[in-house]
């Protein structure tokens, strides 16, 4: 059951925590970014083809 269902929240406002924390995620390199972009473009083109 959600807070909206329980009458606690109306769901009209969103709160986002954007606190920066250190992590072990590797920084992206240009080839990774390019590959991700090509994959997404292909996915969108395939979706629009149908």
PDBQT receptor file of N, H, CA, C and O in Angstrom, charges set to zero:
ATOM      1  N   UNK A   1       0.857  -1.172   0.000  1.00  0.00    +0.000 N 
ATOM      2  CA  UNK A   1       0.000   0.000   0.000  1.00  0.00    +0.000 C 
ATOM      3  C   UNK A   1       0.905   1.237   0.000  1.00  0.00    +0.000 C 
ATOM      4  O   UNK A   1       1.890   1.293   0.736  1.00  0.00    +0.000 OA
ATOM      5  N   UNK A   2       0.567   2.211  -0.818  1.00  0.00    +0.000 N 
ATOM      6  H   UNK A   2      -0.233   2.166  -1.416  1.00  0.00    +0.000 HD
ATOM      7  CA  UNK A   2       1.387   3.417  -0.936  1.00  0.00    +0.000 C 
ATOM      8  C   UNK A   2       0.943   4.482   0.058  1.00  0.00    +0.000 C 
ATOM      9  O   UNK A   2      -0.137   4.408   0.643  1.00  0.00    +0.000 OA
ATOM     10  N   UNK A   3       1.816   5.480   0.229  1.00  0.00    +0.000 N 
ATOM     11  H   UNK A   3       2.694   5.541  -0.247  1.00  0.00    +0.000 HD
ATOM     12  CA  UNK A   3       1.488   6.605   1.114  1.00  0.00    +0.000 C 
ATOM     13  C   UNK A   3       0.268   7.356   0.584  1.00  0.00    +0.000 C 
ATOM     14  O   UNK A   3      -0.516   7.904   1.360  1.00  0.00    +0.000 OA
ATOM     15  N   UNK A   4       0.113   7.378  -0.735  1.00  0.00    +0.000 N 
ATOM     16  H   UNK A   4       0.749   6.932  -1.365  1.00  0.00    +0.000 HD
ATOM     17  CA  UNK A   4      -1.054   8.048  -1.323  1.00  0.00    +0.000 C 
ATOM     18  C   UNK A   4      -2.331   7.292  -0.958  1.00  0.00    +0.000 C 
ATOM     19  O   UNK A   4      -3.340   7.903  -0.606  1.00  0.00    +0.000 OA
ATOM     20  N   UNK A   5      -2.282   5.958  -1.043  1.00  0.00    +0.000 N 
ATOM     21  H   UNK A   5      -1.462   5.462  -1.329  1.00  0.00    +0.000 HD
ATOM     22  CA  UNK A   5      -3.435   5.130  -0.688  1.00  0.00    +0.000 C 
ATOM     23  C   UNK A   5      -3.817   5.289   0.782  1.00  0.00    +0.000 C 
ATOM     24  O   UNK A   5      -4.994   5.229   1.138  1.00  0.00    +0.000 OA
ATOM     25  N   UNK A   6      -2.807   5.492   1.632  1.00  0.00    +0.000 N 
ATOM     26  H   UNK A   6      -1.851   5.540   1.343  1.00  0.00    +0.000 HD
ATOM     27  CA  UNK A   6      -3.039   5.623   3.072  1.00  0.00    +0.000 C 
ATOM     28  C   UNK A   6      -3.416   7.042   3.484  1.00  0.00    +0.000 C 
ATOM     29  O   UNK A   6      -3.721   7.288   4.651  1.00  0.00    +0.000 OA
ATOM     30  N   UNK A   7      -3.397   7.989   2.522  1.00  0.00    +0.000 N 
ATOM     31  H   UNK A   7      -3.149   7.789   1.574  1.00  0.00    +0.000 HD
ATOM     32  CA  UNK A   7      -3.751   9.363   2.827  1.00  0.00    +0.000 C 
ATOM     33  C   UNK A   7      -2.629  10.148   3.495  1.00  0.00    +0.000 C 
ATOM     34  O   UNK A   7      -2.862  11.229   4.036  1.00  0.00    +0.000 OA
ATOM     35  N   UNK A   8      -1.406   9.606   3.459  1.00  0.00    +0.000 N 
ATOM     36  H   UNK A   8      -1.217   8.728   3.020  1.00  0.00    +0.000 HD
ATOM     37  CA  UNK A   8      -0.263  10.292   4.069  1.00  0.00    +0.000 C 
ATOM     38  C   UNK A   8       0.277  11.361   3.129  1.00  0.00    +0.000 C 
ATOM     39  O   UNK A   8       0.600  12.465   3.568  1.00  0.00    +0.000 OA
ATOM     40  N   UNK A   9       0.375  11.049   1.860  1.00  0.00    +0.000 N 
ATOM     41  H   UNK A   9       0.112  10.152   1.504  1.00  0.00    +0.000 HD
ATOM     42  CA  UNK A   9       0.902  11.960   0.845  1.00  0.00    +0.000 C 
ATOM     43  C   UNK A   9      -0.088  12.066  -0.305  1.00  0.00    +0.000 C 
ATOM     44  O   UNK A   9      -0.840  11.129  -0.572  1.00  0.00    +0.000 OA
ATOM     45  N   UNK A  10      -0.087  13.205  -0.983  1.00  0.00    +0.000 N 
ATOM     46  H   UNK A  10       0.524  13.967  -0.766  1.00  0.00    +0.000 HD
ATOM     47  CA  UNK A  10      -0.935  13.377  -2.156  1.00  0.00    +0.000 C 
ATOM     48  C   UNK A  10      -0.188  13.060  -3.436  1.00  0.00    +0.000 C 
ATOM     49  O   UNK A  10      -0.811  12.845  -4.476  1.00  0.00    +0.000 OA
ATOM     50  N   UNK A  11       1.147  13.028  -3.381  1.00  0.00    +0.000 N 
ATOM     51  H   UNK A  11       1.653  13.203  -2.537  1.00  0.00    +0.000 HD
ATOM     52  CA  UNK A  11       1.943  12.672  -4.552  1.00  0.00    +0.000 C 
ATOM     53  C   UNK A  11       2.127  13.805  -5.535  1.00  0.00    +0.000 C 
ATOM     54  O   UNK A  11       2.404  13.553  -6.707  1.00  0.00    +0.000 OA
ATOM     55  N   UNK A  12       1.983  15.048  -5.099  1.00  0.00    +0.000 N 
ATOM     56  H   UNK A  12       1.759  15.252  -4.146  1.00  0.00    +0.000 HD
ATOM     57  CA  UNK A  12       2.142  16.181  -6.001  1.00  0.00    +0.000 C 
ATOM     58  C   UNK A  12       3.557  16.756  -6.003  1.00  0.00    +0.000 C 
ATOM     59  O   UNK A  12       3.905  17.528  -6.897  1.00  0.00    +0.000 OA
ATOM     60  N   UNK A  13       4.377  16.393  -5.017  1.00  0.00    +0.000 N 
ATOM     61  H   UNK A  13       4.094  15.767  -4.291  1.00  0.00    +0.000 HD
ATOM     62  CA  UNK A  13       5.731  16.932  -4.895  1.00  0.00    +0.000 C 
ATOM     63  C   UNK A  13       6.725  15.786  -4.811  1.00  0.00    +0.000 C 
ATOM     64  O   UNK A  13       6.466  14.762  -4.180  1.00  0.00    +0.000 OA
ATOM     65  N   UNK A  14       7.860  15.977  -5.456  1.00  0.00    +0.000 N 
ATOM     66  H   UNK A  14       8.070  16.809  -5.969  1.00  0.00    +0.000 HD
ATOM     67  CA  UNK A  14       8.910  14.965  -5.420  1.00  0.00    +0.000 C 
ATOM     68  C   UNK A  14      10.121  15.554  -4.723  1.00  0.00    +0.000 C 
ATOM     69  O   UNK A  14      10.536  16.669  -5.039  1.00  0.00    +0.000 OA
ATOM     70  N   UNK A  15      10.691  14.822  -3.778  1.00  0.00    +0.000 N 
ATOM     71  H   UNK A  15      10.354  13.917  -3.521  1.00  0.00    +0.000 HD
ATOM     72  CA  UNK A  15      11.916  15.238  -3.101  1.00  0.00    +0.000 C 
ATOM     73  C   UNK A  15      13.054  14.337  -3.587  1.00  0.00    +0.000 C 
ATOM     74  O   UNK A  15      12.931  13.112  -3.586  1.00  0.00    +0.000 OA
ATOM     75  N   UNK A  16      14.149  14.951  -3.995  1.00  0.00    +0.000 N 
ATOM     76  H   UNK A  16      14.249  15.946  -3.996  1.00  0.00    +0.000 HD
ATOM     77  CA  UNK A  16      15.281  14.195  -4.518  1.00  0.00    +0.000 C 
ATOM     78  C   UNK A  16      16.520  14.531  -3.699  1.00  0.00    +0.000 C 
ATOM     79  O   UNK A  16      16.824  15.702  -3.471  1.00  0.00    +0.000 OA
ATOM     80  N   UNK A  17      17.229  13.504  -3.262  1.00  0.00    +0.000 N 
ATOM     81  H   UNK A  17      16.982  12.553  -3.447  1.00  0.00    +0.000 HD
ATOM     82  CA  UNK A  17      18.489  13.699  -2.538  1.00  0.00    +0.000 C 
ATOM     83  C   UNK A  17      19.624  13.567  -3.541  1.00  0.00    +0.000 C 
ATOM     84  O   UNK A  17      19.838  12.491  -4.100  1.00  0.00    +0.000 OA
ATOM     85  N   UNK A  18      20.350  14.652  -3.771  1.00  0.00    +0.000 N 
ATOM     86  H   UNK A  18      20.176  15.525  -3.317  1.00  0.00    +0.000 HD
ATOM     87  CA  UNK A  18      21.437  14.624  -4.749  1.00  0.00    +0.000 C 
ATOM     88  C   UNK A  18      22.799  14.761  -4.068  1.00  0.00    +0.000 C 
ATOM     89  O   UNK A  18      23.720  15.371  -4.612  1.00  0.00    +0.000 OA
ATOM     90  N   UNK A  19      22.910  14.188  -2.880  1.00  0.00    +0.000 N 
ATOM     91  H   UNK A  19      22.163  13.692  -2.439  1.00  0.00    +0.000 HD
ATOM     92  CA  UNK A  19      24.171  14.232  -2.148  1.00  0.00    +0.000 C 
ATOM     93  C   UNK A  19      25.232  13.457  -2.915  1.00  0.00    +0.000 C 
ATOM     94  O   UNK A  19      24.989  12.336  -3.362  1.00  0.00    +0.000 OA
ATOM     95  N   UNK A  20      26.402  14.052  -3.066  1.00  0.00    +0.000 N 
ATOM     96  H   UNK A  20      26.600  14.963  -2.703  1.00  0.00    +0.000 HD
ATOM     97  CA  UNK A  20      27.503  13.414  -3.781  1.00  0.00    +0.000 C 
ATOM     98  C   UNK A  20      28.277  12.531  -2.809  1.00  0.00    +0.000 C 
ATOM     99  O   UNK A  20      28.653  12.967  -1.721  1.00  0.00    +0.000 OA
ATOM    100  N   UNK A  21      28.509  11.295  -3.210  1.00  0.00    +0.000 N 
ATOM    101  H   UNK A  21      28.204  10.940  -4.094  1.00  0.00    +0.000 HD
ATOM    102  CA  UNK A  21      29.298  10.380  -2.384  1.00  0.00    +0.000 C 
ATOM    103  C   UNK A  21      30.365   9.720  -3.237  1.00  0.00    +0.000 C 
ATOM    104  O   UNK A  21      30.167   9.501  -4.432  1.00  0.00    +0.000 OA
ATOM    105  N   UNK A  22      31.485   9.406  -2.628  1.00  0.00    +0.000 N 
ATOM    106  H   UNK A  22      31.646   9.584  -1.657  1.00  0.00    +0.000 HD
ATOM    107  CA  UNK A  22      32.565   8.737  -3.342  1.00  0.00    +0.000 C 
ATOM    108  C   UNK A  22      32.167   7.294  -3.619  1.00  0.00    +0.000 C 
ATOM    109  O   UNK A  22      31.546   6.640  -2.781  1.00  0.00    +0.000 OA
ATOM    110  N   UNK A  23      32.529   6.802  -4.801  1.00  0.00    +0.000 N 
ATOM    111  H   UNK A  23      33.033   7.333  -5.482  1.00  0.00    +0.000 HD
ATOM    112  CA  UNK A  23      32.204   5.417  -5.153  1.00  0.00    +0.000 C 
ATOM    113  C   UNK A  23      33.319   4.830  -5.999  1.00  0.00    +0.000 C 
ATOM    114  O   UNK A  23      34.214   5.545  -6.450  1.00  0.00    +0.000 OA
ATOM    115  N   UNK A  24      33.257   3.529  -6.209  1.00  0.00    +0.000 N 
ATOM    116  H   UNK A  24      32.530   2.948  -5.842  1.00  0.00    +0.000 HD
ATOM    117  CA  UNK A  24      34.266   2.828  -6.995  1.00  0.00    +0.000 C 
ATOM    118  C   UNK A  24      33.876   2.683  -8.465  1.00  0.00    +0.000 C 
ATOM    119  O   UNK A  24      34.374   1.791  -9.152  1.00  0.00    +0.000 OA
ATOM    120  N   UNK A  25      33.001   3.545  -8.946  1.00  0.00    +0.000 N 
ATOM    121  H   UNK A  25      32.597   4.269  -8.387  1.00  0.00    +0.000 HD
ATOM    122  CA  UNK A  25      32.578   3.481 -10.339  1.00  0.00    +0.000 C 
ATOM    123  C   UNK A  25      33.663   4.092 -11.212  1.00  0.00    +0.000 C 
ATOM    124  O   UNK A  25      34.157   5.183 -10.930  1.00  0.00    +0.000 OA
ATOM    125  N   UNK A  26      34.031   3.384 -12.274  1.00  0.00    +0.000 N 
ATOM    126  H   UNK A  26      33.629   2.497 -12.504  1.00  0.00    +0.000 HD
ATOM    127  CA  UNK A  26      35.091   3.909 -13.148  1.00  0.00    +0.000 C 
ATOM    128  C   UNK A  26      34.545   5.047 -13.993  1.00  0.00    +0.000 C 
ATOM    129  O   UNK A  26      33.392   5.004 -14.421  1.00  0.00    +0.000 OA
ATOM    130  N   UNK A  27      35.354   6.056 -14.234  1.00  0.00    +0.000 N 
ATOM    131  H   UNK A  27      36.290   6.091 -13.886  1.00  0.00    +0.000 HD
ATOM    132  CA  UNK A  27      34.884   7.161 -15.076  1.00  0.00    +0.000 C 
ATOM    133  C   UNK A  27      34.676   6.674 -16.513  1.00  0.00    +0.000 C 
ATOM    134  O   UNK A  27      35.425   5.818 -16.985  1.00  0.00    +0.000 OA
ATOM    135  N   UNK A  28      33.681   7.201 -17.205  1.00  0.00    +0.000 N 
ATOM    136  H   UNK A  28      33.073   7.896 -16.821  1.00  0.00    +0.000 HD
ATOM    137  CA  UNK A  28      33.430   6.753 -18.570  1.00  0.00    +0.000 C 
ATOM    138  C   UNK A  28      34.525   7.225 -19.524  1.00  0.00    +0.000 C 
ATOM    139  O   UNK A  28      35.073   8.316 -19.367  1.00  0.00    +0.000 OA
ATOM    140  N   UNK A  29      34.830   6.400 -20.498  1.00  0.00    +0.000 N 
ATOM    141  H   UNK A  29      34.385   5.513 -20.625  1.00  0.00    +0.000 HD
ATOM    142  CA  UNK A  29      35.771   6.830 -21.532  1.00  0.00    +0.000 C 
ATOM    143  C   UNK A  29      34.971   7.112 -22.812  1.00  0.00    +0.000 C 
ATOM    144  O   UNK A  29      33.813   6.712 -22.928  1.00  0.00    +0.000 OA
ATOM    145  N   UNK A  30      35.592   7.795 -23.757  1.00  0.00    +0.000 N 
ATOM    146  H   UNK A  30      36.533   8.121 -23.663  1.00  0.00    +0.000 HD
ATOM    147  CA  UNK A  30      34.892   8.206 -24.973  1.00  0.00    +0.000 C 
ATOM    148  C   UNK A  30      34.303   7.027 -25.739  1.00  0.00    +0.000 C 
ATOM    149  O   UNK A  30      33.192   7.120 -26.261  1.00  0.00    +0.000 OA
ATOM    150  N   UNK A  31      35.036   5.919 -25.810  1.00  0.00    +0.000 N 
ATOM    151  H   UNK A  31      35.938   5.843 -25.386  1.00  0.00    +0.000 HD
ATOM    152  CA  UNK A  31      34.531   4.775 -26.575  1.00  0.00    +0.000 C 
ATOM    153  C   UNK A  31      33.300   4.156 -25.914  1.00  0.00    +0.000 C 
ATOM    154  O   UNK A  31      32.392   3.696 -26.607  1.00  0.00    +0.000 OA
ATOM    155  N   UNK A  32      33.262   4.140 -24.572  1.00  0.00    +0.000 N 
ATOM    156  H   UNK A  32      34.000   4.514 -24.009  1.00  0.00    +0.000 HD
ATOM    157  CA  UNK A  32      32.079   3.631 -23.864  1.00  0.00    +0.000 C 
ATOM    158  C   UNK A  32      30.873   4.533 -24.120  1.00  0.00    +0.000 C 
ATOM    159  O   UNK A  32      29.766   4.048 -24.352  1.00  0.00    +0.000 OA
ATOM    160  N   UNK A  33      31.093   5.846 -24.078  1.00  0.00    +0.000 N 
ATOM    161  H   UNK A  33      31.993   6.240 -23.890  1.00  0.00    +0.000 HD
ATOM    162  CA  UNK A  33      30.004   6.789 -24.320  1.00  0.00    +0.000 C 
ATOM    163  C   UNK A  33      29.483   6.667 -25.753  1.00  0.00    +0.000 C 
ATOM    164  O   UNK A  33      28.276   6.722 -25.987  1.00  0.00    +0.000 OA
ATOM    165  N   UNK A  34      30.393   6.502 -26.700  1.00  0.00    +0.000 N 
ATOM    166  H   UNK A  34      31.373   6.457 -26.510  1.00  0.00    +0.000 HD
ATOM    167  CA  UNK A  34      29.993   6.349 -28.098  1.00  0.00    +0.000 C 
ATOM    168  C   UNK A  34      29.197   5.063 -28.290  1.00  0.00    +0.000 C 
ATOM    169  O   UNK A  34      28.163   5.069 -28.956  1.00  0.00    +0.000 OA
ATOM    170  N   UNK A  35      29.669   3.966 -27.713  1.00  0.00    +0.000 N 
ATOM    171  H   UNK A  35      30.510   3.962 -27.172  1.00  0.00    +0.000 HD
ATOM    172  CA  UNK A  35      28.973   2.684 -27.839  1.00  0.00    +0.000 C 
ATOM    173  C   UNK A  35      27.569   2.767 -27.237  1.00  0.00    +0.000 C 
ATOM    174  O   UNK A  35      26.614   2.247 -27.814  1.00  0.00    +0.000 OA
ATOM    175  N   UNK A  36      27.444   3.413 -26.088  1.00  0.00    +0.000 N 
ATOM    176  H   UNK A  36      28.219   3.835 -25.619  1.00  0.00    +0.000 HD
ATOM    177  CA  UNK A  36      26.128   3.569 -25.450  1.00  0.00    +0.000 C 
ATOM    178  C   UNK A  36      25.195   4.404 -26.321  1.00  0.00    +0.000 C 
ATOM    179  O   UNK A  36      24.009   4.099 -26.447  1.00  0.00    +0.000 OA
ATOM    180  N   UNK A  37      25.740   5.455 -26.916  1.00  0.00    +0.000 N 
ATOM    181  H   UNK A  37      26.703   5.703 -26.813  1.00  0.00    +0.000 HD
ATOM    182  CA  UNK A  37      24.929   6.323 -27.778  1.00  0.00    +0.000 C 
ATOM    183  C   UNK A  37      24.445   5.576 -29.015  1.00  0.00    +0.000 C 
ATOM    184  O   UNK A  37      23.276   5.681 -29.384  1.00  0.00    +0.000 OA
ATOM    185  N   UNK A  38      25.335   4.824 -29.659  1.00  0.00    +0.000 N 
ATOM    186  H   UNK A  38      26.285   4.739 -29.359  1.00  0.00    +0.000 HD
ATOM    187  CA  UNK A  38      24.962   4.060 -30.854  1.00  0.00    +0.000 C 
ATOM    188  C   UNK A  38      23.910   3.018 -30.506  1.00  0.00    +0.000 C 
ATOM    189  O   UNK A  38      22.950   2.830 -31.252  1.00  0.00    +0.000 OA
ATOM    190  N   UNK A  39      24.087   2.339 -29.373  1.00  0.00    +0.000 N 
ATOM    191  H   UNK A  39      24.867   2.493 -28.766  1.00  0.00    +0.000 HD
ATOM    192  CA  UNK A  39      23.114   1.324 -28.943  1.00  0.00    +0.000 C 
ATOM    193  C   UNK A  39      21.734   1.949 -28.731  1.00  0.00    +0.000 C 
ATOM    194  O   UNK A  39      20.722   1.384 -29.144  1.00  0.00    +0.000 OA
ATOM    195  N   UNK A  40      21.699   3.116 -28.086  1.00  0.00    +0.000 N 
ATOM    196  H   UNK A  40      22.521   3.575 -27.750  1.00  0.00    +0.000 HD
ATOM    197  CA  UNK A  40      20.418   3.781 -27.824  1.00  0.00    +0.000 C 
ATOM    198  C   UNK A  40      19.777   4.280 -29.116  1.00  0.00    +0.000 C 
ATOM    199  O   UNK A  40      18.565   4.148 -29.287  1.00  0.00    +0.000 OA
ATOM    200  N   UNK A  41      20.556   4.845 -30.018  1.00  0.00    +0.000 N 
ATOM    201  H   UNK A  41      21.540   4.953 -29.879  1.00  0.00    +0.000 HD
ATOM    202  CA  UNK A  41      20.025   5.308 -31.305  1.00  0.00    +0.000 C 
ATOM    203  C   UNK A  41      19.442   4.134 -32.084  1.00  0.00    +0.000 C 
ATOM    204  O   UNK A  41      18.363   4.249 -32.666  1.00  0.00    +0.000 OA
ATOM    205  N   UNK A  42      20.148   3.005 -32.097  1.00  0.00    +0.000 N 
ATOM    206  H   UNK A  42      21.024   2.911 -31.624  1.00  0.00    +0.000 HD
ATOM    207  CA  UNK A  42      19.639   1.816 -32.796  1.00  0.00    +0.000 C 
ATOM    208  C   UNK A  42      18.335   1.330 -32.169  1.00  0.00    +0.000 C 
ATOM    209  O   UNK A  42      17.408   0.942 -32.881  1.00  0.00    +0.000 OA
ATOM    210  N   UNK A  43      18.265   1.352 -30.839  1.00  0.00    +0.000 N 
ATOM    211  H   UNK A  43      19.018   1.667 -30.262  1.00  0.00    +0.000 HD
ATOM    212  CA  UNK A  43      17.046   0.923 -30.149  1.00  0.00    +0.000 C 
ATOM    213  C   UNK A  43      15.873   1.831 -30.526  1.00  0.00    +0.000 C 
ATOM    214  O   UNK A  43      14.772   1.347 -30.789  1.00  0.00    +0.000 OA
ATOM    215  N   UNK A  44      16.109   3.143 -30.553  1.00  0.00    +0.000 N 
ATOM    216  H   UNK A  44      17.003   3.536 -30.339  1.00  0.00    +0.000 HD
ATOM    217  CA  UNK A  44      15.038   4.081 -30.899  1.00  0.00    +0.000 C 
ATOM    218  C   UNK A  44      14.599   3.930 -32.356  1.00  0.00    +0.000 C 
ATOM    219  O   UNK A  44      13.408   3.992 -32.661  1.00  0.00    +0.000 OA
ATOM    220  N   UNK A  45      15.559   3.734 -33.247  1.00  0.00    +0.000 N 
ATOM    221  H   UNK A  45      16.527   3.685 -32.999  1.00  0.00    +0.000 HD
ATOM    222  CA  UNK A  45      15.217   3.560 -34.662  1.00  0.00    +0.000 C 
ATOM    223  C   UNK A  45      14.435   2.270 -34.871  1.00  0.00    +0.000 C 
ATOM    224  O   UNK A  45      13.486   2.239 -35.655  1.00  0.00    +0.000 OA
ATOM    225  N   UNK A  46      14.822   1.216 -34.183  1.00  0.00    +0.000 N 
ATOM    226  H   UNK A  46      15.593   1.241 -33.546  1.00  0.00    +0.000 HD
ATOM    227  CA  UNK A  46      14.111  -0.063 -34.294  1.00  0.00    +0.000 C 
ATOM    228  C   UNK A  46      12.694   0.064 -33.759  1.00  0.00    +0.000 C 
ATOM    229  O   UNK A  46      11.760  -0.494 -34.337  1.00  0.00    +0.000 OA
ATOM    230  N   UNK A  47      12.525   0.791 -32.665  1.00  0.00    +0.000 N 
ATOM    231  H   UNK A  47      13.283   1.244 -32.196  1.00  0.00    +0.000 HD
ATOM    232  CA  UNK A  47      11.195   0.996 -32.072  1.00  0.00    +0.000 C 
ATOM    233  C   UNK A  47      10.302   1.767 -33.030  1.00  0.00    +0.000 C 
ATOM    234  O   UNK A  47       9.125   1.436 -33.179  1.00  0.00    +0.000 OA
ATOM    235  N   UNK A  48      10.843   2.794 -33.684  1.00  0.00    +0.000 N 
ATOM    236  H   UNK A  48      11.799   3.063 -33.563  1.00  0.00    +0.000 HD
ATOM    237  CA  UNK A  48      10.045   3.619 -34.591  1.00  0.00    +0.000 C 
ATOM    238  C   UNK A  48       9.727   2.908 -35.903  1.00  0.00    +0.000 C 
ATOM    239  O   UNK A  48       8.802   3.294 -36.618  1.00  0.00    +0.000 OA
ATOM    240  N   UNK A  49      10.497   1.872 -36.214  1.00  0.00    +0.000 N 
ATOM    241  H   UNK A  49      11.249   1.559 -35.634  1.00  0.00    +0.000 HD
ATOM    242  CA  UNK A  49      10.283   1.141 -37.469  1.00  0.00    +0.000 C 
ATOM    243  C   UNK A  49       8.987   0.321 -37.422  1.00  0.00    +0.000 C 
ATOM    244  O   UNK A  49       8.401   0.029 -38.464  1.00  0.00    +0.000 OA
ATOM    245  N   UNK A  50       8.545  -0.046 -36.225  1.00  0.00    +0.000 N 
ATOM    246  H   UNK A  50       9.022   0.191 -35.379  1.00  0.00    +0.000 HD
ATOM    247  CA  UNK A  50       7.373  -0.928 -36.100  1.00  0.00    +0.000 C 
ATOM    248  C   UNK A  50       6.097  -0.166 -35.997  1.00  0.00    +0.000 C 
ATOM    249  O   UNK A  50       5.028  -0.765 -35.887  1.00  0.00    +0.000 OA
TER     250      UNK A  50
